[in-house]
Every structure is written in C-alpha cells, then in structure tokens.
Amino acid sequence: MFARRMKYENSSVIIYRDKWLAVAITAGLGLFFFIGGILVLRALADPNAPTLFLLIFAGVWILVGALLLSYLPRKTAHVFKNKGEHIIVVNAAGVTLNETLWGTSRYQSWDNIAEIILAESFAEIDTDSKAHRGKEIILLFKPEFLPSFNQIEYMNSGIQKTGEDRHYLSSTYTEEKNGELQRLLSHVVPTSVAIRVLKKVVFDLAAQKDSYELH
C-alpha cells in the first residue's frame, strides 16, 4: 500500500515508504480532515441541519486534522533522518511493526514467534464481514504465547487471533518478489523461526478454521 520498498541496512531488513511520499500522505490527510471539518461547519447555515451532530462531527474532524498537521514537522524530521518511513524492521533482536500515521511501534522478540509467513493473498473472515488485504507478512506466535497485558494494551498491541485461536501480528508488505524478501530475512531471522512463502492464507473466525495454500 502506498509504494512500499525494501532494503537491507545496518543488519536489518527494512520495509519502508519513500520520505517524500510519507510526508505528503500525512499532510494530505491533515488537510483533508481540517478542511472537511470547516466545510461541515458551513453546513450549519442551513436551518434544517442537525446542529448538535454537525458540531460534534466537525469538531472531531478539525481536531484530527490539527493534530496531524501539528505532528507533521516532527514526522518530517524523523523520516528524513531515517531516509524513509520504516514500516517493518526485522533484525537479530526481533520484529518491529510501525503504525506510520502516529509513529507508534509494536515490537516482538523472536522468543514468542513460531514462524513468519509471506502471503501473496491474505483474507480474514468474520461472521458478518470479509477483509482481503492482498500481500501480507504474518508473524504467527507460538501456541503457548499469552499476551501479558490488560485489555486496552492488548487492543493497542495490534495482536489478533486466527480462526484456530492462534495469536498473530501482520502488516502489508512490499511488492518486491517474495523470494528476494525471504532471502534477506534468512540472514537475520534465527533458525528456530520458520519462514514460509504461501500463495494464500485465510483465517476464518466464523468457522474457527485456518487454511494455508501452497504454490
């Protein structure tokens, strides 16, 4: 998503976004929310408009836009220092998945990870929805892994469950060839962690079933 690239640097495999694109996305989203909120306020001139709802809606949009724009200078300095916006960083210590919009990170050591799956197609099915996210790097935790934090921390961690009740983390990855990414990962991932390239992965929460399709 949004032109992700890949490089090997400082003994780490890094999937990243070009620095100018990263800045442009944040600036664009900030302006979109801020201007959108202003336009909603203008709709209050209509005497038939739901005043309270529009005020709340506009206030939230303006606040989000203002926060994004105020964060822009710090983000710009950060991505230029790193020569890009790091999305996934894999090294001998573990894996870091970065939430790029606000700059938060989710780190996991290799002690908790059973395998890395590079899926060319990934889908998650729930009782009332189906999410298809295309290419995905999936960190599948060991069966005995139990997150040691409260419910709010668990939600913020990004950790999810498969249809068969396994914990995992995932992120969309670069459009580079799977073989090249697998080769680079083999230099930094410990031998105790398997690396698999699969054609399709489906986590079916409704049926409590997972499926893994080989090439």
MDTraj code that builds the backbone (N, CA, C; nanometers):
import mdtraj as md
import numpy as np

residues = "MET PHE ALA ARG ARG MET LYS TYR GLU ASN SER SER VAL ILE ILE TYR ARG ASP LYS TRP LEU ALA VAL ALA ILE THR ALA GLY LEU GLY LEU PHE PHE PHE ILE GLY GLY ILE LEU VAL LEU ARG ALA LEU ALA ASP PRO ASN ALA PRO THR LEU PHE LEU LEU ILE PHE ALA GLY VAL TRP ILE LEU VAL GLY ALA LEU LEU LEU SER TYR LEU PRO ARG LYS THR ALA HIS VAL PHE LYS ASN LYS GLY GLU HIS ILE ILE VAL VAL ASN ALA ALA GLY VAL THR LEU ASN GLU THR LEU TRP GLY THR SER ARG TYR GLN SER TRP ASP ASN ILE ALA GLU ILE ILE LEU ALA GLU SER PHE ALA GLU ILE ASP THR ASP SER LYS ALA HIS ARG GLY LYS GLU ILE ILE LEU LEU PHE LYS PRO GLU PHE LEU PRO SER PHE ASN GLN ILE GLU TYR MET ASN SER GLY ILE GLN LYS THR GLY GLU ASP ARG HIS TYR LEU SER SER THR TYR THR GLU GLU LYS ASN GLY GLU LEU GLN ARG LEU LEU SER HIS VAL VAL PRO THR SER VAL ALA ILE ARG VAL LEU LYS LYS VAL VAL PHE ASP LEU ALA ALA GLN LYS ASP SER TYR GLU LEU HIS".split()
xyz = np.array([
    [0.0846, -0.1189, 0.0000],
    [0.0000, 0.0000, 0.0000],
    [0.0883, 0.1241, 0.0000],
    [0.0593, 0.2195, -0.0888],
    [0.1331, 0.3442, -0.0982],
    [0.2826, 0.3212, -0.1188],
    [0.3171, 0.2432, -0.2212],
    [0.4550, 0.2299, -0.2705],
    [0.5554, 0.1929, -0.1619],
    [0.5424, 0.0751, -0.1058],
    [0.6377, 0.0277, -0.0060],
    [0.7580, -0.0335, -0.0751],
    [0.8769, -0.0050, -0.0205],
    [1.0013, -0.0551, -0.0771],
    [1.0737, -0.1405, 0.0267],
    [1.1870, -0.1988, -0.0151],
    [1.2594, -0.2882, 0.0729],
    [1.4088, -0.2612, 0.0619],
    [1.4806, -0.2725, 0.1762],
    [1.6258, -0.2571, 0.1743],
    [1.6870, -0.3355, 0.2900],
    [1.8159, -0.3630, 0.2761],
    [1.8928, -0.4279, 0.3826],
    [1.9947, -0.3265, 0.4316],
    [1.9834, -0.2878, 0.5598],
    [2.0666, -0.1797, 0.6121],
    [2.0911, -0.2012, 0.7602],
    [2.2150, -0.1806, 0.8038],
    [2.2526, -0.1954, 0.9452],
    [2.2074, -0.3296, 1.0023],
    [2.2311, -0.4356, 0.9266],
    [2.1962, -0.5728, 0.9670],
    [2.0471, -0.5895, 0.9928],
    [1.9644, -0.5107, 0.9239],
    [1.8190, -0.5191, 0.9378],
    [1.7539, -0.5223, 0.8001],
    [1.6472, -0.5995, 0.7889],
    [1.5628, -0.5949, 0.6701],
    [1.4545, -0.4912, 0.6986],
    [1.4458, -0.3906, 0.6125],
    [1.3547, -0.2787, 0.6365],
    [1.2593, -0.2627, 0.5190],
    [1.1316, -0.2666, 0.5487],
    [1.0295, -0.2328, 0.4506],
    [0.9843, -0.0912, 0.4839],
    [0.9921, -0.0043, 0.3855],
    [0.9735, 0.1379, 0.4143],
    [0.8985, 0.2089, 0.3025],
    [0.8605, 0.3326, 0.3324],
    [0.7946, 0.4191, 0.2349],
    [0.8862, 0.5380, 0.2070],
    [0.8923, 0.5820, 0.0819],
    [0.9748, 0.6970, 0.0455],
    [0.9423, 0.8172, 0.1349],
    [1.0460, 0.8918, 0.1746],
    [1.0275, 1.0003, 0.2721],
    [0.9323, 1.1084, 0.2226],
    [0.9424, 1.1440, 0.0938],
    [0.8545, 1.2488, 0.0424],
    [0.7094, 1.2016, 0.0376],
    [0.6900, 1.0759, 0.0025],
    [0.5542, 1.0203, -0.0012],
    [0.4951, 1.0144, 0.1387],
    [0.5765, 0.9756, 0.2366],
    [0.5287, 0.9678, 0.3747],
    [0.4834, 1.1049, 0.4252],
    [0.5622, 1.2080, 0.3953],
    [0.5262, 1.3442, 0.4374],
    [0.3996, 1.3896, 0.3655],
    [0.3908, 1.3597, 0.2350],
    [0.2750, 1.4013, 0.1564],
    [0.1463, 1.3357, 0.2068],
    [0.1532, 1.2080, 0.2454],
    [0.0346, 1.1372, 0.2950],
    [-0.0144, 1.2005, 0.4250],
    [0.0776, 1.2272, 0.5175],
    [0.0380, 1.2882, 0.6452],
    [-0.0192, 1.4276, 0.6243],
    [0.0472, 1.5080, 0.5393],
    [-0.0017, 1.6437, 0.5121],
    [-0.1381, 1.6399, 0.4445],
    [-0.1535, 1.5489, 0.3485],
    [-0.2798, 1.5381, 0.2770],
    [-0.3945, 1.4983, 0.3670],
    [-0.3687, 1.4015, 0.4554],
    [-0.4738, 1.3590, 0.5489],
    [-0.5085, 1.4708, 0.6476],
    [-0.4055, 1.5414, 0.6940],
    [-0.4311, 1.6517, 0.7862],
    [-0.5180, 1.7590, 0.7232],
    [-0.4855, 1.7968, 0.5997],
    [-0.5643, 1.8985, 0.5299],
    [-0.7049, 1.8480, 0.4993],
    [-0.7150, 1.7202, 0.4635],
    [-0.8456, 1.6622, 0.4321],
    [-0.9404, 1.6720, 0.5521],
    [-0.8925, 1.6308, 0.6685],
    [-0.9782, 1.6348, 0.7875],
    [-1.0064, 1.7786, 0.8306],
    [-0.9031, 1.8638, 0.8272],
    [-0.9224, 2.0016, 0.8742],
    [-1.0199, 2.0776, 0.7841],
    [-0.9967, 2.0716, 0.6527],
    [-1.0846, 2.1425, 0.5595],
    [-1.2238, 2.0803, 0.5591],
    [-1.2296, 1.9468, 0.5690],
    [-1.3592, 1.8795, 0.5753],
    [-1.4409, 1.9263, 0.6937],
    [-1.3755, 1.9431, 0.8093],
    [-1.4454, 1.9921, 0.9269],
    [-1.4969, 2.1337, 0.9090],
    [-1.4159, 2.2182, 0.8456],
    [-1.4582, 2.3560, 0.8181],
    [-1.5801, 2.3582, 0.7264],
    [-1.5786, 2.2725, 0.6245],
    [-1.6915, 2.2673, 0.5311],
    [-1.8187, 2.2191, 0.6002],
    [-1.8025, 2.1257, 0.6943],
    [-1.9198, 2.0788, 0.7696],
    [-1.9773, 2.1929, 0.8533],
    [-1.8906, 2.2747, 0.9121],
    [-1.9379, 2.3890, 0.9907],
    [-2.0204, 2.4847, 0.9047],
    [-1.9790, 2.4969, 0.7796],
    [-2.0531, 2.5863, 0.6901],
    [-2.1955, 2.5356, 0.6652],
    [-2.2117, 2.4028, 0.6771],
    [-2.3455, 2.3458, 0.6567],
    [-2.4420, 2.3855, 0.7684],
    [-2.3880, 2.4383, 0.8788],
    [-2.4735, 2.4802, 0.9892],
    [-2.5604, 2.6015, 0.9523],
    [-2.5255, 2.6656, 0.8423],
    [-2.6064, 2.7788, 0.7971],
    [-2.7457, 2.7345, 0.7542],
    [-2.7601, 2.6063, 0.7232],
    [-2.8901, 2.5516, 0.6855],
    [-2.9754, 2.5367, 0.8120],
    [-3.0883, 2.6063, 0.8211],
    [-3.1710, 2.5993, 0.9432],
    [-3.2260, 2.4596, 0.9724],
    [-3.2308, 2.3738, 0.8704],
    [-3.2827, 2.2377, 0.8886],
    [-3.1739, 2.1368, 0.9256],
    [-3.0497, 2.1835, 0.9341],
    [-2.9382, 2.0927, 0.9623],
    [-2.9406, 2.0484, 1.1086],
    [-2.9003, 1.9223, 1.1377],
    [-2.8924, 1.8744, 1.2769],
    [-2.7729, 1.9387, 1.3476],
    [-2.7953, 2.0475, 1.4163],
    [-2.6885, 2.1334, 1.4688],
    [-2.5899, 2.0598, 1.5599],
    [-2.6396, 1.9902, 1.6617],
    [-2.5506, 1.9248, 1.7578],
    [-2.4640, 1.8193, 1.6904],
    [-2.5247, 1.7371, 1.6054],
    [-2.4497, 1.6323, 1.5362],
    [-2.3394, 1.6926, 1.4498],
    [-2.3727, 1.7954, 1.3737],
    [-2.2740, 1.8572, 1.2852],
    [-2.1616, 1.9240, 1.3633],
    [-2.1958, 1.9836, 1.4764],
    [-2.0926, 2.0469, 1.5587],
    [-1.9922, 1.9434, 1.6117],
    [-2.0455, 1.8320, 1.6593],
    [-1.9583, 1.7259, 1.7100],
    [-1.8735, 1.6677, 1.5966],
    [-1.9380, 1.6390, 1.4843],
    [-1.8692, 1.5820, 1.3690],
    [-1.7586, 1.6746, 1.3213],
    [-1.7917, 1.8020, 1.3039],
    [-1.6925, 1.8993, 1.2568],
    [-1.5800, 1.9157, 1.3573],
    [-1.6141, 1.9177, 1.4862],
    [-1.5120, 1.9334, 1.5889],
    [-1.4109, 1.8208, 1.5883],
    [-1.4606, 1.6973, 1.5720],
    [-1.3712, 1.5812, 1.5682],
    [-1.2800, 1.5887, 1.4457],
    [-1.3358, 1.6199, 1.3308],
    [-1.2563, 1.6277, 1.2085],
    [-1.1513, 1.7375, 1.2176],
    [-1.1898, 1.8532, 1.2664],
    [-1.0936, 1.9636, 1.2790],
    [-0.9827, 1.9278, 1.3776],
    [-1.0191, 1.8628, 1.4873],
    [-0.9196, 1.8221, 1.5867],
    [-0.8202, 1.7229, 1.5279],
    [-0.8711, 1.6205, 1.4568],
    [-0.7824, 1.5208, 1.3953],
    [-0.6904, 1.5877, 1.2937],
    [-0.7470, 1.6765, 1.2100],
    [-0.6654, 1.7465, 1.1114],
    [-0.5588, 1.8321, 1.1750],
    [-0.5949, 1.9032, 1.2820],
    [-0.4989, 1.9889, 1.3514],
    [-0.3864, 1.9067, 1.4152],
    [-0.4219, 1.7905, 1.4731],
    [-0.3205, 1.7041, 1.5334],
    [-0.2229, 1.6510, 1.4296],
    [-0.2759, 1.6089, 1.3152],
    [-0.1895, 1.5584, 1.2081],
    [-0.0960, 1.6674, 1.1561],
    [-0.1474, 1.7852, 1.1364],
    [-0.0656, 1.8949, 1.0843],
    [0.0376, 1.9407, 1.1870],
    [0.0015, 1.9394, 1.3156],
    [0.0977, 1.9787, 1.4188],
    [0.2082, 1.8741, 1.4351],
    [0.1760, 1.7477, 1.4037],
    [0.2735, 1.6385, 1.4124],
    [0.3653, 1.6351, 1.2899],
    [0.3268, 1.7035, 1.1838],
    [0.3988, 1.6960, 1.0563],
    [0.5460, 1.7357, 1.0663],
    [0.5847, 1.8464, 1.1324],
    [0.7280, 1.8815, 1.1394],
    [0.8132, 1.7734, 1.2047],
    [0.7621, 1.7146, 1.3145],
    [0.8377, 1.6088, 1.3830],
    [0.8490, 1.4846, 1.2961],
    [0.7401, 1.4511, 1.2278],
    [0.7438, 1.3344, 1.1396],
    [0.8392, 1.3571, 1.0228],
    [0.8377, 1.4776, 0.9659],
    [0.9269, 1.5102, 0.8543],
    [1.0723, 1.4922, 0.8950],
    [1.1096, 1.5449, 1.0125],
    [1.2473, 1.5311, 1.0606],
    [1.2842, 1.3850, 1.0797],
    [1.1887, 1.3062, 1.1321],
    [1.2137, 1.1644, 1.1601],
    [1.2354, 1.0847, 1.0320],
    [1.1478, 1.1016, 0.9325],
    [1.1590, 1.0213, 0.8103],
    [1.2794, 1.0639, 0.7263],
    [1.3177, 1.1903, 0.7325],
    [1.4374, 1.2327, 0.6591],
    [1.5636, 1.1797, 0.7260],
    [1.5618, 1.1715, 0.8589],
    [1.6761, 1.1146, 0.9307],
    [1.6935, 0.9675, 0.8955],
    [1.5810, 0.8938, 0.8840],
    [1.5855, 0.7503, 0.8530],
    [1.5878, 0.7206, 0.7042],
    [1.5873, 0.8246, 0.6211],
    [1.5861, 0.8099, 0.4750],
    [1.4635, 0.7296, 0.4289],
    [1.3523, 0.7549, 0.4928],
    [1.2281, 0.6863, 0.4592],
    [1.1482, 0.6576, 0.5848],
    [1.0230, 0.6184, 0.5663],
    [0.9360, 0.5854, 0.6782],
    [0.9368, 0.4342, 0.6992],
    [1.0026, 0.3904, 0.8056],
    [1.0159, 0.2481, 0.8326],
    [0.8816, 0.1891, 0.8758],
    [0.8373, 0.0862, 0.8047],
    [0.7094, 0.0224, 0.8337],
    [0.7311, -0.1108, 0.9058],
    [0.8238, -0.1912, 0.8549],
    [0.8599, -0.3183, 0.9186],
    [1.0119, -0.3236, 0.9294],
    [1.0622, -0.3530, 1.0477],
    [1.2065, -0.3679, 1.0692],
    [1.2316, -0.5045, 1.1315],
    [1.3116, -0.5867, 1.0631],
    [1.3427, -0.7214, 1.1109],
    [1.4935, -0.7318, 1.1302],
    [1.5358, -0.7702, 1.2510],
    [1.6788, -0.7894, 1.2770],
    [1.6985, -0.9040, 1.3754],
    [1.8208, -0.9212, 1.4226],
    [1.8507, -1.0351, 1.5094],
    [1.7760, -1.0295, 1.6418],
    [1.7341, -0.9101, 1.6846],
    [1.6644, -0.8966, 1.8130],
    [1.5177, -0.9349, 1.8041],
    [1.4547, -0.9065, 1.6898],
    [1.3124, -0.9345, 1.6747],
    [1.2514, -0.8549, 1.5616],
    [1.1226, -0.8298, 1.5708],
    [1.0480, -0.7631, 1.4639],
    [0.9766, -0.6412, 1.5209],
    [0.9840, -0.5298, 1.4487],
    [0.9111, -0.4088, 1.4867],
    [0.8175, -0.3715, 1.3733],
    [0.6894, -0.3593, 1.4052],
    [0.5894, -0.3119, 1.3104],
    [0.5499, -0.1712, 1.3531],
    [0.5655, -0.0759, 1.2638],
    [0.5385, 0.0636, 1.2961],
    [0.4031, 0.1073, 1.2421],
    [0.3233, 0.1692, 1.3291],
    [0.1985, 0.2331, 1.2863],
    [0.2392, 0.3713, 1.2374],
    [0.2418, 0.3881, 1.1047],
    [0.3127, 0.5002, 1.0455],
    [0.2434, 0.6347, 1.0629],
    [0.1118, 0.6360, 1.0797],
    [0.0423, 0.7646, 1.0844],
    [0.0799, 0.8444, 1.2086],
    [0.0804, 0.7773, 1.3250],
    [0.1114, 0.8477, 1.4502],
    [0.2481, 0.8124, 1.5056],
    [0.3195, 0.7222, 1.4382],
    [0.4562, 0.6929, 1.4802],
    [0.4701, 0.5957, 1.5960],
    [0.3667, 0.5190, 1.6295],
    [0.3773, 0.4204, 1.7364],
    [0.4343, 0.2894, 1.6816],
    [0.4969, 0.2101, 1.7702],
    [0.5641, 0.0877, 1.7275],
    [0.5165, -0.0315, 1.8084],
    [0.5177, -0.1489, 1.7446],
    [0.4853, -0.2749, 1.8111],
    [0.6041, -0.3685, 1.7904],
    [0.6700, -0.4059, 1.8993],
    [0.7905, -0.4891, 1.8922],
    [0.7649, -0.6267, 1.9524],
    [0.8221, -0.7301, 1.8890],
    [0.8152, -0.8650, 1.9432],
    [0.9516, -0.9320, 1.9260],
    [0.9981, -0.9969, 2.0334],
    [1.1245, -1.0707, 2.0246],
    [1.0995, -1.2067, 1.9601],
    [1.2058, -1.2686, 1.9154],
    [1.1936, -1.3992, 1.8494],
    [1.1493, -1.5083, 1.9463],
    [1.1624, -1.4836, 2.0767],
    [1.1232, -1.5851, 2.1753],
    [0.9762, -1.6236, 2.1637],
    [0.8938, -1.5290, 2.1167],
    [0.7493, -1.5529, 2.1110],
    [0.6988, -1.5975, 1.9737],
    [0.7835, -1.5910, 1.8719],
    [0.7379, -1.6112, 1.7342],
    [0.7733, -1.7504, 1.6837],
    [0.6745, -1.8194, 1.6290],
    [0.6966, -1.9538, 1.5752],
    [0.7404, -1.9499, 1.4300],
    [0.6771, -1.8618, 1.3509],
    [0.7116, -1.8552, 1.2094],
    [0.6687, -1.7227, 1.1468],
    [0.7317, -1.6924, 1.0351],
    [0.6955, -1.5777, 0.9527],
    [0.6351, -1.6310, 0.8239],
    [0.5189, -1.5803, 0.7892],
    [0.4521, -1.6209, 0.6654],
    [0.4468, -1.5017, 0.5709],
    [0.4941, -1.5210, 0.4488],
    [0.4807, -1.4209, 0.3440],
    [0.3677, -1.4671, 0.2534],
    [0.2530, -1.4047, 0.2680],
    [0.1332, -1.4475, 0.1943],
    [0.1086, -1.3551, 0.0756],
    [0.0980, -1.4129, -0.0424],
    [0.0660, -1.3323, -0.1605],
    [-0.0783, -1.2840, -0.1568],
    [-0.1632, -1.3581, -0.0860],
    [-0.3031, -1.3192, -0.0684],
    [-0.3452, -1.3562, 0.0727],
    [-0.4052, -1.2593, 0.1439],
    [-0.4453, -1.2842, 0.2821],
    [-0.5877, -1.2359, 0.3037],
    [-0.6691, -1.3205, 0.3666],
    [-0.8080, -1.2840, 0.3943],
    [-0.8445, -1.3241, 0.5360],
    [-0.9284, -1.2423, 0.5977],
    [-0.9793, -1.2711, 0.7311],
    [-1.1316, -1.2670, 0.7246],
    [-1.1949, -1.3772, 0.7626],
    [-1.3405, -1.3887, 0.7537],
    [-1.4003, -1.3894, 0.8933],
    [-1.4950, -1.3007, 0.9153],
    [-1.5688, -1.2968, 1.0415],
    [-1.7142, -1.3351, 1.0134],
    [-1.7962, -1.3377, 1.1161],
    [-1.9355, -1.3795, 1.0988],
    [-2.0128, -1.2877, 1.0045],
    [-1.9779, -1.1588, 1.0009],
    [-2.0536, -1.0651, 0.9179],
    [-1.9676, -0.9850, 0.8210],
    [-1.8425, -1.0245, 0.8021],
    [-1.7560, -0.9478, 0.7119],
    [-1.6406, -1.0333, 0.6610],
    [-1.5782, -0.9852, 0.5540],
    [-1.4603, -1.0491, 0.4991],
    [-1.3619, -0.9408, 0.4577],
    [-1.2419, -0.9468, 0.5143],
    [-1.1387, -0.8481, 0.4828],
    [-1.0298, -0.9143, 0.4002],
    [-1.0030, -0.8572, 0.2838],
    [-0.8971, -0.9073, 0.1972],
    [-0.7895, -0.8013, 0.1869],
    [-0.6665, -0.8358, 0.2284],
    [-0.5624, -0.7344, 0.2355],
    [-0.4464, -0.7594, 0.1403],
    [-0.4603, -0.8512, 0.0466],
    [-0.3538, -0.8715, -0.0510],
    [-0.2282, -0.9271, 0.0141],
    [-0.1100, -0.8765, -0.0287],
    [0.0165, -0.9257, 0.0248],
    [0.0316, -0.8880, 0.1714],
    [0.0710, -0.9874, 0.2523],
    [0.0782, -0.9640, 0.3966],
    [0.1940, -1.0443, 0.4558],
    [0.2680, -0.9802, 0.5460],
    [0.3668, -1.0523, 0.6251],
    [0.3006, -1.0816, 0.7594],
    [0.2972, -1.2097, 0.7962],
    [0.2251, -1.2542, 0.9155],
    [0.3239, -1.3138, 1.0149],
    [0.3238, -1.2615, 1.1358],
    [0.4055, -1.3165, 1.2439],
    [0.3153, -1.4055, 1.3279],
    [0.3345, -1.5347, 1.3161],
    [0.2498, -1.6304, 1.3875],
    [0.3187, -1.6688, 1.5183],
    [0.2524, -1.6409, 1.6304],
    [0.3125, -1.6661, 1.7605],
    [0.3089, -1.8147, 1.7957],
    [0.3909, -1.8509, 1.8905],
    [0.3914, -1.9880, 1.9399],
    [0.2567, -2.0188, 2.0050],
    [0.2100, -2.1451, 1.9964],
    [0.0775, -2.1802, 2.0520],
    [0.0632, -2.1459, 2.1998],
    [0.1729, -2.1516, 2.2729],
    [0.1650, -2.1270, 2.4180],
    [0.1742, -1.9781, 2.4529],
    [0.1903, -1.8921, 2.3523],
    [0.2051, -1.7490, 2.3792],
    [0.0769, -1.6891, 2.4373],
    [0.0913, -1.6182, 2.5502],
    [-0.0202, -1.5481, 2.6122],
    [0.0226, -1.4035, 2.6384],
    [-0.0435, -1.3048, 2.5760],
    [-0.0076, -1.1646, 2.5990],
    [-0.0211, -1.1276, 2.7466],
    [0.0820, -1.0631, 2.8006],
    [0.0817, -1.0302, 2.9438],
    [0.0475, -0.8836, 2.9664],
    [-0.0670, -0.8403, 2.9109],
    [-0.1120, -0.7033, 2.9354],
    [-0.2641, -0.6989, 2.9393],
    [-0.3157, -0.5833, 2.9861],
    [-0.4604, -0.5716, 3.0043],
    [-0.5325, -0.5551, 2.8703],
    [-0.6642, -0.5445, 2.8763],
    [-0.7443, -0.5428, 2.7545],
    [-0.7132, -0.4228, 2.6652],
    [-0.6954, -0.3057, 2.7257],
    [-0.6644, -0.1857, 2.6464],
    [-0.5283, -0.1993, 2.5797],
    [-0.4276, -0.2473, 2.6545],
    [-0.2942, -0.2684, 2.5982],
    [-0.2988, -0.3739, 2.4881],
    [-0.3820, -0.4757, 2.5086],
    [-0.3967, -0.5815, 2.4073],
    [-0.4536, -0.5245, 2.2777],
    [-0.5554, -0.4389, 2.2887],
    [-0.6151, -0.3784, 2.1693],
    [-0.5149, -0.2888, 2.0978],
    [-0.4348, -0.2153, 2.1739],
    [-0.3359, -0.1257, 2.1141],
    [-0.2159, -0.2000, 2.0567],
    [-0.1954, -0.3239, 2.0989],
    [-0.0791, -0.4003, 2.0527],
    [-0.0910, -0.4425, 1.9068],
    [-0.2148, -0.4491, 1.8567],
    [-0.2362, -0.4949, 1.7203],
    [-0.2406, -0.6452, 1.7064],
    [-0.2209, -0.7173, 1.8167],
    [-0.2242, -0.8636, 1.8125],
    [-0.3677, -0.9106, 1.7903],
    [-0.3829, -1.0055, 1.6983],
    [-0.5145, -1.0607, 1.6672],
    [-0.5103, -1.2123, 1.6815],
    [-0.6268, -1.2757, 1.6635],
    [-0.6346, -1.4207, 1.6714],
    [-0.6804, -1.4784, 1.5385],
    [-0.6233, -1.5945, 1.5037],
    [-0.6636, -1.6647, 1.3834],
    [-0.7933, -1.7400, 1.4110],
    [-0.8472, -1.8062, 1.3085],
    [-0.9680, -1.8853, 1.3270],
    [-0.9480, -1.9988, 1.4246],
    [-0.8236, -2.0492, 1.4335],
    [-0.7928, -2.1605, 1.5238],
    [-0.7321, -2.1115, 1.6548],
    [-0.7551, -1.9827, 1.6847],
    [-0.7201, -1.9243, 1.8148],
    [-0.5696, -1.9092, 1.8364],
    [-0.4937, -1.8891, 1.7288],
    [-0.3512, -1.8559, 1.7398],
    [-0.3345, -1.7051, 1.7354],
    [-0.2424, -1.6517, 1.8139],
    [-0.2146, -1.5094, 1.8115],
    [-0.1221, -1.4758, 1.6940],
    [-0.1453, -1.3589, 1.6338],
    [-0.0577, -1.3161, 1.5242],
    [-0.0566, -1.1642, 1.5112],
    [0.0493, -1.1155, 1.4473],
    [0.0612, -0.9764, 1.4049],
    [0.0812, -0.9772, 1.2546],
    [0.0334, -0.8744, 1.1858],
    [0.0531, -0.8726, 1.0417],
    [0.0632, -0.7300, 0.9898],
    [0.1179, -0.7189, 0.8698],
    [0.1284, -0.5883, 0.8038],
    [0.1419, -0.6113, 0.6542],
    [0.0843, -0.5209, 0.5763],
    [0.1040, -0.5244, 0.4314],
    [0.2514, -0.5021, 0.4012],
    [0.3060, -0.5760, 0.3051],
    [0.4485, -0.5593, 0.2783],
    [0.4745, -0.5188, 0.1345],
    [0.6026, -0.5042, 0.1059],
    [0.6485, -0.4542, -0.0233],
    [0.6035, -0.5401, -0.1398],
    [0.6002, -0.4812, -0.2569],
    [0.5633, -0.5550, -0.3767],
    [0.6839, -0.6218, -0.4426],
    [0.7980, -0.6198, -0.3738],
    [0.9134, -0.6920, -0.4250],
    [0.8807, -0.8418, -0.4301],
    [0.9632, -0.9171, -0.5025],
    [0.9397, -1.0603, -0.5136],
    [0.9542, -1.1281, -0.3775],
    [0.8663, -1.2244, -0.3510],
    [0.8700, -1.2953, -0.2242],
    [1.0042, -1.3629, -0.2005],
    [1.0614, -1.4185, -0.3073],
    [1.1884, -1.4895, -0.2949],
    [1.3000, -1.3994, -0.2454],
    [1.3040, -1.2756, -0.2928],
    [1.4065, -1.1813, -0.2505],
    [1.3888, -1.1442, -0.1038],
    [1.2655, -1.1209, -0.0626],
    [1.2391, -1.0885, 0.0777],
    [1.2720, -1.2074, 0.1662],
    [1.2366, -1.3269, 0.1233],
    [1.2682, -1.4470, 0.2005],
    [1.4198, -1.4642, 0.2154],
    [1.4944, -1.4351, 0.1087],
    [1.6409, -1.4485, 0.1127],
    [1.7009, -1.3505, 0.2130],
    [1.6541, -1.2264, 0.2116],
    [1.7061, -1.1266, 0.3050],
    [1.6698, -1.1610, 0.4496],
    [1.5475, -1.2085, 0.4703],
    [1.5050, -1.2443, 0.6055],
    [1.5890, -1.3588, 0.6621],
    [1.6309, -1.4503, 0.5756],
    [1.7091, -1.5649, 0.6222],
    [1.8425, -1.5236, 0.6832],
    [1.8885, -1.4014, 0.6520],
    [2.0150, -1.3525, 0.7082],
    [1.9994, -1.3044, 0.8527],
    [1.8792, -1.2683, 0.8927],
    [1.8606, -1.2084, 1.0257],
    [1.7677, -1.2876, 1.1167],
    [1.6828, -1.3706, 1.0588],
    [1.5868, -1.4474, 1.1394],
    [1.6562, -1.5724, 1.1949],
    [1.6429, -1.6006, 1.3243],
    [1.7070, -1.7208, 1.3806],
    [1.6497, -1.8479, 1.3185],
    [1.7305, -1.9535, 1.3191],
    [1.6901, -2.0797, 1.2556],
    [1.5717, -2.1438, 1.3268],
    [1.5447, -2.1034, 1.4496],
    [1.4311, -2.1597, 1.5238],
    [1.2969, -2.1086, 1.4719],
    [1.2996, -2.0030, 1.3898],
    [1.1775, -1.9437, 1.3349],
    [1.1673, -1.9786, 1.1869],
    [1.0599, -2.0449, 1.1492],
    [1.0407, -2.0846, 1.0094],
    [0.9969, -1.9649, 0.9255],
    [1.0367, -1.9653, 0.7969],
    [0.9922, -1.8634, 0.7015],
    [0.9231, -1.9362, 0.5869],
    [0.7954, -1.9072, 0.5666],
    [0.7198, -1.9737, 0.4600],
    [0.6638, -1.8714, 0.3628],
    [0.6696, -1.9044, 0.2335],
    [0.6062, -1.8239, 0.1292],
    [0.4851, -1.9007, 0.0794],
    [0.3664, -1.8429, 0.0957],
    [0.2428, -1.9120, 0.0607],
    [0.1624, -1.8312, -0.0400],
    [0.0850, -1.9019, -0.1189],
    [0.0016, -1.8365, -0.2192],
    [-0.1173, -1.7657, -0.1550],
    [-0.1800, -1.8336, -0.0566],
    [-0.2991, -1.7757, 0.0046],
    [-0.3131, -1.8228, 0.1486],
    [-0.3496, -1.7292, 0.2364],
    [-0.3761, -1.7601, 0.3763],
    [-0.5136, -1.7046, 0.4115],
    [-0.5968, -1.7865, 0.4750],
    [-0.7300, -1.7434, 0.5179],
    [-0.7485, -1.7785, 0.6638],
    [-0.7796, -1.6785, 0.7445],
    [-0.8163, -1.7013, 0.8844],
    [-0.9674, -1.6831, 0.8941],
    [-1.0379, -1.7942, 0.9103],
    [-1.1840, -1.7927, 0.9126],
    [-1.2325, -1.7995, 1.0574],
    [-1.2629, -1.6827, 1.1146],
    [-1.3070, -1.6777, 1.2532],
    [-1.4471, -1.7350, 1.2699],
    [-1.5286, -1.7240, 1.1656],
    [-1.6656, -1.7747, 1.1727],
    [-1.6668, -1.9269, 1.1835],
    [-1.5831, -1.9918, 1.1023],
    [-1.5773, -2.1383, 1.1020],
    [-1.4713, -2.1931, 1.1970],
    [-1.3968, -2.1032, 1.2631],
    [-1.2872, -2.1412, 1.3528],
    [-1.1887, -2.2343, 1.2817],
    [-1.1457, -2.1856, 1.1643],
    [-1.0589, -2.2670, 1.0799],
    [-0.9588, -2.1767, 1.0075],
    [-0.8374, -2.2263, 0.9901],
    [-0.7338, -2.1572, 0.9132],
    [-0.6967, -2.2427, 0.7922],
    [-0.6658, -2.1769, 0.6812],
    [-0.6210, -2.2527, 0.5629],
    [-0.4977, -2.1859, 0.5038],
    [-0.4048, -2.2705, 0.4599],
    [-0.2780, -2.2251, 0.4052],
    [-0.2581, -2.2934, 0.2701],
    [-0.2530, -2.2134, 0.1639],
    [-0.2419, -2.2696, 0.0301],
    [-0.1015, -2.2509, -0.0248],
    [-0.0393, -2.3628, -0.0641],
    [0.0943, -2.3595, -0.1209],
    [0.0899, -2.3160, -0.2675],
    [0.2074, -2.2856, -0.3207],
    [0.2155, -2.2522, -0.4633],
    [0.1941, -2.3792, -0.5459],
])
top = md.Topology()
chain = top.add_chain()
for i, resn in enumerate(residues, 1):
    res = top.add_residue(resn, chain, resSeq=i)
    for name in ("N", "CA", "C"):
        top.add_atom(name, md.element.get_by_symbol(name[0]), res)
traj = md.Trajectory(xyz[None], top)
